[in-house]
Amino acid sequence: MNILERAVTVVERVFKGALFDCRMCGQCVLHSTGLNCPMRCPKNLRNGPCGGVLVNGNCEVLQDRPCIWVLAERRARRLPLWRDHITQVNPPVDWRLRGTSSWVNLVRARPRTQPPAA
């Protein structure tokens, strides 16, 4: 990673961390999730809630917190540009990109690659 990539990564980590509690997966889909980082889900679900969302909308794992996907759906309704993106299926997370800048990865077309099959 060159010095420019490192600088961009630091700026992204600070900026998106403060605004969106970003977990730096390297494959940002904030526009698809109501500007709510899906990687905050304890199960790392990237395409909607699990079957364990509690009746009150809280997470089954962290029961004192709202489900990330319930928040995402509520917030997506208020987005004028990306409102319908909540219904799109996101590709699986490529964990090799974790900790890297999604901005740099987007420019270099890294997120377009699919992770290897297990």
N, CA, C and O atoms as CSV, one atom per row, in Angstrom:
chain,resi,resn,atom,element,x,y,z
A,1,MET,N,N,0.860,-1.178,0.000
A,1,MET,CA,C,0.000,0.000,0.000
A,1,MET,C,C,0.902,1.236,0.000
A,1,MET,O,O,1.776,1.379,0.855
A,2,ASN,N,N,0.681,2.107,-0.953
A,2,ASN,CA,C,1.518,3.304,-1.032
A,2,ASN,C,C,1.014,4.379,-0.065
A,2,ASN,O,O,-0.027,4.222,0.574
A,3,ILE,N,N,1.760,5.449,0.024
A,3,ILE,CA,C,1.451,6.511,0.998
A,3,ILE,C,C,0.098,7.180,0.701
A,3,ILE,O,O,-0.626,7.540,1.629
A,4,LEU,N,N,-0.240,7.345,-0.570
A,4,LEU,CA,C,-1.530,7.948,-0.918
A,4,LEU,C,C,-2.687,7.044,-0.465
A,4,LEU,O,O,-3.671,7.523,0.100
A,5,GLU,N,N,-2.559,5.744,-0.715
A,5,GLU,CA,C,-3.599,4.802,-0.272
A,5,GLU,C,C,-3.738,4.812,1.250
A,5,GLU,O,O,-4.850,4.762,1.774
A,6,ARG,N,N,-2.629,4.877,1.943
A,6,ARG,CA,C,-2.677,4.938,3.412
A,6,ARG,C,C,-3.377,6.192,3.894
A,6,ARG,O,O,-4.182,6.145,4.823
A,7,ALA,N,N,-3.069,7.314,3.262
A,7,ALA,CA,C,-3.692,8.581,3.654
A,7,ALA,C,C,-5.203,8.538,3.401
A,7,ALA,O,O,-5.987,8.963,4.249
A,8,VAL,N,N,-5.601,8.035,2.255
A,8,VAL,CA,C,-7.025,7.926,1.940
A,8,VAL,C,C,-7.715,6.991,2.932
A,8,VAL,O,O,-8.828,7.267,3.378
A,9,THR,N,N,-7.060,5.897,3.271
A,9,THR,CA,C,-7.627,4.939,4.231
A,9,THR,C,C,-7.826,5.579,5.595
A,9,THR,O,O,-8.853,5.354,6.235
A,10,VAL,N,N,-6.872,6.365,6.047
A,10,VAL,CA,C,-7.000,7.049,7.342
A,10,VAL,C,C,-8.161,8.042,7.307
A,10,VAL,O,O,-8.971,8.088,8.232
A,11,VAL,N,N,-8.240,8.830,6.243
A,11,VAL,CA,C,-9.324,9.808,6.116
A,11,VAL,C,C,-10.673,9.087,6.093
A,11,VAL,O,O,-11.614,9.500,6.770
A,12,GLU,N,N,-10.760,8.021,5.322
A,12,GLU,CA,C,-12.021,7.269,5.242
A,12,GLU,C,C,-12.395,6.674,6.596
A,12,GLU,O,O,-13.553,6.743,7.007
A,13,ARG,N,N,-11.422,6.093,7.288
A,13,ARG,CA,C,-11.683,5.485,8.596
A,13,ARG,C,C,-12.220,6.523,9.583
A,13,ARG,O,O,-13.185,6.257,10.300
A,14,VAL,N,N,-11.604,7.692,9.622
A,14,VAL,CA,C,-12.028,8.744,10.546
A,14,VAL,C,C,-13.397,9.294,10.147
A,14,VAL,O,O,-14.302,9.381,10.977
A,15,PHE,N,N,-13.543,9.657,8.894
A,15,PHE,CA,C,-14.774,10.266,8.403
A,15,PHE,C,C,-15.968,9.310,8.522
A,15,PHE,O,O,-16.966,9.632,9.167
A,16,LYS,N,N,-15.858,8.144,7.901
A,16,LYS,CA,C,-16.977,7.205,7.903
A,16,LYS,C,C,-17.167,6.550,9.269
A,16,LYS,O,O,-18.283,6.169,9.621
A,17,GLY,N,N,-16.111,6.419,10.024
A,17,GLY,CA,C,-16.248,5.879,11.379
A,17,GLY,C,C,-17.071,6.790,12.259
A,17,GLY,O,O,-17.945,6.330,12.994
A,18,ALA,N,N,-16.795,8.089,12.188
A,18,ALA,CA,C,-17.525,9.062,12.999
A,18,ALA,C,C,-18.974,9.209,12.548
A,18,ALA,O,O,-19.879,9.303,13.377
A,19,LEU,N,N,-19.195,9.227,11.242
A,19,LEU,CA,C,-20.546,9.454,10.728
A,19,LEU,C,C,-21.433,8.211,10.696
A,19,LEU,O,O,-22.633,8.298,10.954
A,20,PHE,N,N,-20.847,7.058,10.381
A,20,PHE,CA,C,-21.653,5.866,10.128
A,20,PHE,C,C,-21.258,4.656,10.969
A,20,PHE,O,O,-21.802,3.570,10.770
A,21,ASP,N,N,-20.329,4.821,11.897
A,21,ASP,CA,C,-19.795,3.695,12.674
A,21,ASP,C,C,-19.297,2.599,11.729
A,21,ASP,O,O,-19.538,1.411,11.944
A,22,CYS,N,N,-18.601,3.031,10.684
A,22,CYS,CA,C,-18.077,2.157,9.635
A,22,CYS,C,C,-17.078,1.165,10.214
A,22,CYS,O,O,-16.270,1.515,11.074
A,23,ARG,N,N,-17.138,-0.075,9.737
A,23,ARG,CA,C,-16.226,-1.126,10.188
A,23,ARG,C,C,-15.136,-1.445,9.174
A,23,ARG,O,O,-14.415,-2.430,9.332
A,24,MET,N,N,-15.006,-0.625,8.137
A,24,MET,CA,C,-13.927,-0.724,7.149
A,24,MET,C,C,-13.819,-2.122,6.524
A,24,MET,O,O,-12.771,-2.765,6.581
A,25,CYS,N,N,-14.914,-2.566,5.934
A,25,CYS,CA,C,-14.903,-3.865,5.256
A,25,CYS,C,C,-14.200,-3.778,3.903
A,25,CYS,O,O,-13.821,-4.798,3.329
A,26,GLY,N,N,-14.029,-2.561,3.399
A,26,GLY,CA,C,-13.375,-2.375,2.113
A,26,GLY,C,C,-14.321,-2.483,0.931
A,26,GLY,O,O,-13.896,-2.351,-0.216
A,27,GLN,N,N,-15.621,-2.726,1.203
A,27,GLN,CA,C,-16.617,-2.894,0.143
A,27,GLN,C,C,-17.901,-2.202,0.563
A,27,GLN,O,O,-18.931,-2.847,0.758
A,28,CYS,N,N,-17.835,-0.916,0.697
A,28,CYS,CA,C,-18.910,-0.125,1.280
A,28,CYS,C,C,-20.217,-0.238,0.497
A,28,CYS,O,O,-20.243,-0.135,-0.729
A,29,VAL,N,N,-21.300,-0.453,1.246
A,29,VAL,CA,C,-22.640,-0.485,0.661
A,29,VAL,C,C,-23.577,0.440,1.442
A,29,VAL,O,O,-24.784,0.206,1.495
A,30,LEU,N,N,-23.019,1.484,2.043
A,30,LEU,CA,C,-23.828,2.407,2.846
A,30,LEU,C,C,-25.019,2.951,2.066
A,30,LEU,O,O,-26.105,3.111,2.624
A,31,HIS,N,N,-24.824,3.234,0.792
A,31,HIS,CA,C,-25.922,3.765,-0.023
A,31,HIS,C,C,-27.057,2.757,-0.173
A,31,HIS,O,O,-28.191,3.145,-0.454
A,32,SER,N,N,-26.771,1.483,0.011
A,32,SER,CA,C,-27.785,0.432,-0.116
A,32,SER,C,C,-28.453,0.086,1.204
A,32,SER,O,O,-29.395,-0.705,1.235
A,33,THR,N,N,-27.978,0.664,2.283
A,33,THR,CA,C,-28.473,0.278,3.608
A,33,THR,C,C,-28.890,1.484,4.437
A,33,THR,O,O,-28.717,1.496,5.656
A,34,GLY,N,N,-29.427,2.478,3.787
A,34,GLY,CA,C,-29.896,3.655,4.511
A,34,GLY,C,C,-28.793,4.377,5.254
A,34,GLY,O,O,-29.037,4.956,6.313
A,35,LEU,N,N,-27.576,4.353,4.716
A,35,LEU,CA,C,-26.389,4.956,5.340
A,35,LEU,C,C,-26.141,4.365,6.731
A,35,LEU,O,O,-25.760,5.068,7.666
A,36,ASN,N,N,-26.364,3.073,6.835
A,36,ASN,CA,C,-26.212,2.324,8.069
A,36,ASN,C,C,-25.255,1.167,7.778
A,36,ASN,O,O,-25.574,0.314,6.950
A,37,CYS,N,N,-24.106,1.112,8.427
A,37,CYS,CA,C,-23.103,0.091,8.116
A,37,CYS,C,C,-23.613,-1.301,8.495
A,37,CYS,O,O,-23.811,-1.579,9.677
A,38,PRO,N,N,-23.829,-2.184,7.505
A,38,PRO,CA,C,-24.337,-3.510,7.811
A,38,PRO,C,C,-23.329,-4.387,8.547
A,38,PRO,O,O,-23.701,-5.400,9.139
A,39,MET,N,N,-22.064,-4.004,8.511
A,39,MET,CA,C,-21.043,-4.806,9.187
A,39,MET,C,C,-21.118,-4.659,10.706
A,39,MET,O,O,-20.393,-5.337,11.434
A,40,ARG,N,N,-21.990,-3.779,11.180
A,40,ARG,CA,C,-22.232,-3.673,12.620
A,40,ARG,C,C,-23.124,-4.803,13.106
A,40,ARG,O,O,-23.251,-5.014,14.313
A,41,CYS,N,N,-23.743,-5.531,12.190
A,41,CYS,CA,C,-24.554,-6.691,12.554
A,41,CYS,C,C,-23.626,-7.739,13.163
A,41,CYS,O,O,-22.607,-8.073,12.558
A,42,PRO,N,N,-23.953,-8.268,14.348
A,42,PRO,CA,C,-23.071,-9.262,14.965
A,42,PRO,C,C,-22.921,-10.537,14.139
A,42,PRO,O,O,-21.979,-11.303,14.341
A,43,LYS,N,N,-23.842,-10.763,13.214
A,43,LYS,CA,C,-23.749,-11.934,12.341
A,43,LYS,C,C,-23.143,-11.581,10.981
A,43,LYS,O,O,-23.045,-12.434,10.098
A,44,ASN,N,N,-22.737,-10.315,10.817
A,44,ASN,CA,C,-22.149,-9.828,9.566
A,44,ASN,C,C,-23.049,-10.068,8.362
A,44,ASN,O,O,-22.568,-10.389,7.276
A,45,LEU,N,N,-24.354,-9.911,8.555
A,45,LEU,CA,C,-25.290,-10.093,7.448
A,45,LEU,C,C,-25.276,-8.871,6.547
A,45,LEU,O,O,-25.311,-7.736,7.023
A,46,ARG,N,N,-25.226,-9.105,5.276
A,46,ARG,CA,C,-25.072,-8.035,4.301
A,46,ARG,C,C,-26.323,-7.812,3.451
A,46,ARG,O,O,-26.376,-6.866,2.665
A,47,ASN,N,N,-27.326,-8.674,3.603
A,47,ASN,CA,C,-28.509,-8.585,2.749
A,47,ASN,C,C,-29.798,-8.772,3.520
A,47,ASN,O,O,-30.650,-9.568,3.124
A,48,GLY,N,N,-29.945,-8.071,4.580
A,48,GLY,CA,C,-31.196,-8.113,5.322
A,48,GLY,C,C,-31.084,-8.853,6.636
A,48,GLY,O,O,-30.071,-9.492,6.922
A,49,PRO,N,N,-32.126,-8.761,7.424
A,49,PRO,CA,C,-32.080,-9.324,8.774
A,49,PRO,C,C,-32.144,-10.847,8.788
A,49,PRO,O,O,-32.607,-11.480,7.839
A,50,CYS,N,N,-31.675,-11.404,9.871
A,50,CYS,CA,C,-31.779,-12.837,10.086
A,50,CYS,C,C,-33.205,-13.154,10.541
A,50,CYS,O,O,-34.040,-12.254,10.627
A,51,GLY,N,N,-33.475,-14.370,10.818
A,51,GLY,CA,C,-34.801,-14.758,11.286
A,51,GLY,C,C,-34.997,-14.517,12.766
A,51,GLY,O,O,-36.044,-14.861,13.314
A,52,GLY,N,N,-34.005,-13.930,13.425
A,52,GLY,CA,C,-34.086,-13.771,14.866
A,52,GLY,C,C,-34.360,-12.365,15.356
A,52,GLY,O,O,-34.123,-12.066,16.526
A,53,VAL,N,N,-34.853,-11.496,14.492
A,53,VAL,CA,C,-35.189,-10.142,14.931
A,53,VAL,C,C,-36.327,-10.247,15.945
A,53,VAL,O,O,-37.337,-10.902,15.689
A,54,LEU,N,N,-36.158,-9.605,17.079
A,54,LEU,CA,C,-37.174,-9.664,18.126
A,54,LEU,C,C,-38.411,-8.860,17.735
A,54,LEU,O,O,-38.344,-8.013,16.844
A,55,VAL,N,N,-39.512,-9.113,18.378
A,55,VAL,CA,C,-40.778,-8.449,18.066
A,55,VAL,C,C,-40.655,-6.933,18.156
A,55,VAL,O,O,-41.296,-6.208,17.396
A,56,ASN,N,N,-39.824,-6.452,19.092
A,56,ASN,CA,C,-39.655,-5.000,19.252
A,56,ASN,C,C,-38.657,-4.408,18.248
A,56,ASN,O,O,-38.373,-3.211,18.302
A,57,GLY,N,N,-38.122,-5.224,17.336
A,57,GLY,CA,C,-37.171,-4.752,16.336
A,57,GLY,C,C,-35.731,-4.808,16.783
A,57,GLY,O,O,-34.843,-4.363,16.055
A,58,ASN,N,N,-35.477,-5.343,17.963
A,58,ASN,CA,C,-34.110,-5.451,18.462
A,58,ASN,C,C,-33.430,-6.710,17.935
A,58,ASN,O,O,-34.077,-7.636,17.446
A,59,CYS,N,N,-32.123,-6.710,18.050
A,59,CYS,CA,C,-31.271,-7.815,17.605
A,59,CYS,C,C,-31.396,-8.984,18.578
A,59,CYS,O,O,-31.503,-8.779,19.787
A,60,GLU,N,N,-31.382,-10.212,18.052
A,60,GLU,CA,C,-31.456,-11.365,18.937
A,60,GLU,C,C,-30.131,-11.606,19.672
A,60,GLU,O,O,-30.122,-12.199,20.751
A,61,VAL,N,N,-29.035,-11.156,19.103
A,61,VAL,CA,C,-27.727,-11.345,19.732
A,61,VAL,C,C,-27.461,-10.246,20.755
A,61,VAL,O,O,-27.095,-10.527,21.896
A,62,LEU,N,N,-27.644,-8.999,20.344
A,62,LEU,CA,C,-27.468,-7.846,21.228
A,62,LEU,C,C,-28.861,-7.295,21.527
A,62,LEU,O,O,-29.287,-6.315,20.916
A,63,GLN,N,N,-29.548,-7.905,22.438
A,63,GLN,CA,C,-30.969,-7.649,22.641
A,63,GLN,C,C,-31.304,-6.246,23.133
A,63,GLN,O,O,-32.463,-5.835,23.076
A,64,ASP,N,N,-30.317,-5.512,23.610
A,64,ASP,CA,C,-30.570,-4.140,24.054
A,64,ASP,C,C,-30.397,-3.129,22.913
A,64,ASP,O,O,-30.562,-1.928,23.127
A,65,ARG,N,N,-30.068,-3.602,21.707
A,65,ARG,CA,C,-29.852,-2.723,20.555
A,65,ARG,C,C,-30.816,-3.055,19.422
A,65,ARG,O,O,-31.208,-4.209,19.250
A,66,PRO,N,N,-31.194,-2.044,18.656
A,66,PRO,CA,C,-32.059,-2.332,17.502
A,66,PRO,C,C,-31.295,-3.126,16.443
A,66,PRO,O,O,-30.079,-2.993,16.302
A,67,CYS,N,N,-32.024,-3.941,15.714
A,67,CYS,CA,C,-31.443,-4.682,14.601
A,67,CYS,C,C,-30.912,-3.685,13.575
A,67,CYS,O,O,-31.597,-2.726,13.219
A,68,ILE,N,N,-29.708,-3.913,13.113
A,68,ILE,CA,C,-29.090,-3.042,12.114
A,68,ILE,C,C,-29.980,-2.933,10.883
A,68,ILE,O,O,-30.093,-1.859,10.292
A,69,TRP,N,N,-30.605,-4.022,10.497
A,69,TRP,CA,C,-31.422,-4.033,9.282
A,69,TRP,C,C,-32.768,-3.357,9.474
A,69,TRP,O,O,-33.328,-2.824,8.516
A,70,VAL,N,N,-33.294,-3.368,10.677
A,70,VAL,CA,C,-34.515,-2.607,10.951
A,70,VAL,C,C,-34.201,-1.116,10.809
A,70,VAL,O,O,-34.971,-0.365,10.211
A,71,LEU,N,N,-33.063,-0.699,11.365
A,71,LEU,CA,C,-32.637,0.698,11.211
A,71,LEU,C,C,-32.392,1.042,9.744
A,71,LEU,O,O,-32.788,2.109,9.276
A,72,ALA,N,N,-31.745,0.143,9.028
A,72,ALA,CA,C,-31.428,0.386,7.623
A,72,ALA,C,C,-32.701,0.605,6.804
A,72,ALA,O,O,-32.761,1.513,5.974
A,73,GLU,N,N,-33.702,-0.215,7.034
A,73,GLU,CA,C,-34.952,-0.087,6.281
A,73,GLU,C,C,-35.648,1.233,6.603
A,73,GLU,O,O,-36.167,1.900,5.708
A,74,ARG,N,N,-35.660,1.604,7.859
A,74,ARG,CA,C,-36.282,2.877,8.255
A,74,ARG,C,C,-35.548,4.073,7.644
A,74,ARG,O,O,-36.171,5.007,7.139
A,75,ARG,N,N,-34.238,4.029,7.698
A,75,ARG,CA,C,-33.442,5.143,7.171
A,75,ARG,C,C,-33.503,5.214,5.653
A,75,ARG,O,O,-33.492,6.304,5.083
A,76,ALA,N,N,-33.566,4.065,4.996
A,76,ALA,CA,C,-33.599,4.042,3.529
A,76,ALA,C,C,-34.829,4.761,2.995
A,76,ALA,O,O,-34.765,5.395,1.942
A,77,ARG,N,N,-35.938,4.673,3.702
A,77,ARG,CA,C,-37.164,5.349,3.271
A,77,ARG,C,C,-36.976,6.855,3.166
A,77,ARG,O,O,-37.659,7.515,2.382
A,78,ARG,N,N,-36.043,7.406,3.959
A,78,ARG,CA,C,-35.844,8.855,3.988
A,78,ARG,C,C,-34.799,9.346,2.982
A,78,ARG,O,O,-34.593,10.552,2.846
A,79,LEU,N,N,-34.149,8.433,2.287
A,79,LEU,CA,C,-33.120,8.827,1.320
A,79,LEU,C,C,-33.747,9.106,-0.040
A,79,LEU,O,O,-34.367,8.216,-0.623
A,80,PRO,N,N,-33.601,10.295,-0.544
A,80,PRO,CA,C,-34.224,10.602,-1.837
A,80,PRO,C,C,-33.570,9.877,-3.010
A,80,PRO,O,O,-34.270,9.470,-3.938
A,81,LEU,N,N,-32.261,9.705,-2.997
A,81,LEU,CA,C,-31.574,9.126,-4.152
A,81,LEU,C,C,-31.502,7.603,-4.122
A,81,LEU,O,O,-31.685,6.957,-5.153
A,82,TRP,N,N,-31.243,7.033,-2.974
A,82,TRP,CA,C,-30.962,5.602,-2.902
A,82,TRP,C,C,-32.067,4.810,-2.214
A,82,TRP,O,O,-31.831,3.687,-1.767
A,83,ARG,N,N,-33.230,5.356,-2.124
A,83,ARG,CA,C,-34.337,4.723,-1.390
A,83,ARG,C,C,-34.577,3.279,-1.833
A,83,ARG,O,O,-34.781,2.404,-0.991
A,84,ASP,N,N,-34.555,3.021,-3.123
A,84,ASP,CA,C,-34.855,1.680,-3.626
A,84,ASP,C,C,-33.668,0.719,-3.563
A,84,ASP,O,O,-33.834,-0.469,-3.838
A,85,HIS,N,N,-32.499,1.193,-3.216
A,85,HIS,CA,C,-31.318,0.333,-3.169
A,85,HIS,C,C,-31.379,-0.680,-2.027
A,85,HIS,O,O,-30.651,-1.672,-2.050
A,86,ILE,N,N,-32.225,-0.451,-1.041
A,86,ILE,CA,C,-32.349,-1.381,0.084
A,86,ILE,C,C,-32.830,-2.754,-0.402
A,86,ILE,O,O,-32.594,-3.761,0.265
A,87,THR,N,N,-33.499,-2.800,-1.553
A,87,THR,CA,C,-34.022,-4.072,-2.068
A,87,THR,C,C,-33.018,-4.819,-2.940
A,87,THR,O,O,-33.274,-5.957,-3.334
A,88,GLN,N,N,-31.885,-4.202,-3.247
A,88,GLN,CA,C,-30.886,-4.855,-4.089
A,88,GLN,C,C,-30.046,-5.834,-3.275
A,88,GLN,O,O,-29.765,-5.605,-2.098
A,89,VAL,N,N,-29.658,-6.912,-3.912
A,89,VAL,CA,C,-28.821,-7.918,-3.252
A,89,VAL,C,C,-27.364,-7.499,-3.400
A,89,VAL,O,O,-26.883,-7.252,-4.506
A,90,ASN,N,N,-26.673,-7.423,-2.268
A,90,ASN,CA,C,-25.255,-7.064,-2.263
A,90,ASN,C,C,-24.409,-8.328,-2.365
A,90,ASN,O,O,-24.803,-9.384,-1.869
A,91,PRO,N,N,-23.242,-8.222,-3.009
A,91,PRO,CA,C,-22.370,-9.395,-3.095
A,91,PRO,C,C,-21.843,-9.772,-1.713
A,91,PRO,O,O,-21.809,-8.929,-0.817
A,92,PRO,N,N,-21.436,-11.013,-1.531
A,92,PRO,CA,C,-20.885,-11.417,-0.242
A,92,PRO,C,C,-19.612,-10.633,0.077
A,92,PRO,O,O,-18.943,-10.122,-0.821
A,93,VAL,N,N,-19.299,-10.548,1.337
A,93,VAL,CA,C,-18.111,-9.822,1.776
A,93,VAL,C,C,-16.857,-10.601,1.388
A,93,VAL,O,O,-16.762,-11.808,1.613
A,94,ASP,N,N,-15.917,-9.898,0.812
A,94,ASP,CA,C,-14.597,-10.475,0.532
A,94,ASP,C,C,-13.709,-10.052,1.689
A,94,ASP,O,O,-13.213,-8.925,1.709
A,95,TRP,N,N,-13.505,-10.927,2.638
A,95,TRP,CA,C,-12.788,-10.585,3.868
A,95,TRP,C,C,-11.333,-10.229,3.622
A,95,TRP,O,O,-10.677,-9.680,4.506
A,96,ARG,N,N,-10.814,-10.531,2.430
A,96,ARG,CA,C,-9.433,-10.145,2.119
A,96,ARG,C,C,-9.288,-8.633,2.039
A,96,ARG,O,O,-8.178,-8.115,2.166
A,97,LEU,N,N,-10.398,-7.910,1.829
A,97,LEU,CA,C,-10.356,-6.454,1.703
A,97,LEU,C,C,-10.598,-5.734,3.024
A,97,LEU,O,O,-10.566,-4.504,3.068
A,98,ARG,N,N,-10.835,-6.465,4.083
A,98,ARG,CA,C,-11.121,-5.847,5.382
A,98,ARG,C,C,-9.968,-4.928,5.813
A,98,ARG,O,O,-8.795,-5.293,5.737
A,99,GLY,N,N,-10.341,-3.733,6.265
A,99,GLY,CA,C,-9.348,-2.762,6.721
A,99,GLY,C,C,-8.794,-1.891,5.615
A,99,GLY,O,O,-8.007,-0.980,5.873
A,100,THR,N,N,-9.197,-2.163,4.384
A,100,THR,CA,C,-8.729,-1.339,3.272
A,100,THR,C,C,-9.776,-0.268,2.966
A,100,THR,O,O,-10.897,-0.320,3.471
A,101,SER,N,N,-9.404,0.676,2.156
A,101,SER,CA,C,-10.291,1.778,1.794
A,101,SER,C,C,-11.245,1.350,0.687
A,101,SER,O,O,-10.808,0.913,-0.377
A,102,SER,N,N,-12.538,1.473,0.933
A,102,SER,CA,C,-13.504,1.160,-0.125
A,102,SER,C,C,-13.392,2.168,-1.261
A,102,SER,O,O,-13.689,1.844,-2.411
A,103,TRP,N,N,-12.965,3.393,-0.945
A,103,TRP,CA,C,-12.791,4.408,-1.979
A,103,TRP,C,C,-11.681,3.993,-2.942
A,103,TRP,O,O,-11.853,4.062,-4.160
A,104,VAL,N,N,-10.553,3.567,-2.400
A,104,VAL,CA,C,-9.437,3.101,-3.243
A,104,VAL,C,C,-9.859,1.841,-3.995
A,104,VAL,O,O,-9.575,1.699,-5.184
A,105,ASN,N,N,-10.535,0.929,-3.300
A,105,ASN,CA,C,-10.969,-0.312,-3.938
A,105,ASN,C,C,-11.949,-0.049,-5.072
A,105,ASN,O,O,-11.925,-0.751,-6.082
A,106,LEU,N,N,-12.798,0.938,-4.922
A,106,LEU,CA,C,-13.746,1.277,-5.970
A,106,LEU,C,C,-13.018,1.789,-7.213
A,106,LEU,O,O,-13.330,1.394,-8.337
A,107,VAL,N,N,-12.058,2.662,-6.996
A,107,VAL,CA,C,-11.280,3.207,-8.109
A,107,VAL,C,C,-10.491,2.095,-8.803
A,107,VAL,O,O,-10.350,2.092,-10.026
A,108,ARG,N,N,-9.985,1.164,-8.020
A,108,ARG,CA,C,-9.195,0.068,-8.588
A,108,ARG,C,C,-10.046,-1.135,-8.987
A,108,ARG,O,O,-9.506,-2.152,-9.422
A,109,ALA,N,N,-11.353,-1.035,-8.847
A,109,ALA,CA,C,-12.308,-2.085,-9.213
A,109,ALA,C,C,-12.130,-3.359,-8.387
A,109,ALA,O,O,-12.502,-4.439,-8.847
A,110,ARG,N,N,-11.585,-3.260,-7.208
A,110,ARG,CA,C,-11.407,-4.445,-6.354
A,110,ARG,C,C,-12.714,-5.050,-5.871
A,110,ARG,O,O,-12.820,-6.276,-5.843
A,111,PRO,N,N,-13.727,-4.256,-5.484
A,111,PRO,CA,C,-14.931,-4.892,-4.964
A,111,PRO,C,C,-15.709,-5.701,-6.004
A,111,PRO,O,O,-16.605,-6.467,-5.650
A,112,ARG,N,N,-15.378,-5.539,-7.251
A,112,ARG,CA,C,-16.107,-6.259,-8.297
A,112,ARG,C,C,-15.725,-7.727,-8.343
A,112,ARG,O,O,-16.411,-8.523,-8.984
A,113,THR,N,N,-14.655,-8.096,-7.682
A,113,THR,CA,C,-14.249,-9.492,-7.674
A,113,THR,C,C,-15.031,-10.236,-6.603
A,113,THR,O,O,-15.277,-9.697,-5.524
A,114,GLN,N,N,-15.414,-11.439,-6.886
A,114,GLN,CA,C,-16.144,-12.263,-5.931
A,114,GLN,C,C,-15.145,-13.013,-5.051
A,114,GLN,O,O,-14.088,-13.426,-5.529
A,115,PRO,N,N,-15.468,-13.191,-3.779
A,115,PRO,CA,C,-14.566,-13.958,-2.915
A,115,PRO,C,C,-14.537,-15.403,-3.379
A,115,PRO,O,O,-15.497,-15.885,-3.980
A,116,PRO,N,N,-13.436,-16.101,-3.103
A,116,PRO,CA,C,-13.356,-17.503,-3.521
A,116,PRO,C,C,-14.370,-18.344,-2.749
A,116,PRO,O,O,-14.713,-18.039,-1.607
A,117,ALA,N,N,-14.840,-19.407,-3.397
A,117,ALA,CA,C,-15.793,-20.315,-2.739
A,117,ALA,C,C,-15.088,-21.081,-1.628
A,117,ALA,O,O,-13.912,-21.426,-1.737
A,118,ALA,N,N,-15.819,-21.333,-0.575
A,118,ALA,CA,C,-15.229,-22.047,0.559
A,118,ALA,C,C,-15.190,-23.531,0.314
A,118,ALA,O,O,-14.724,-24.285,1.168
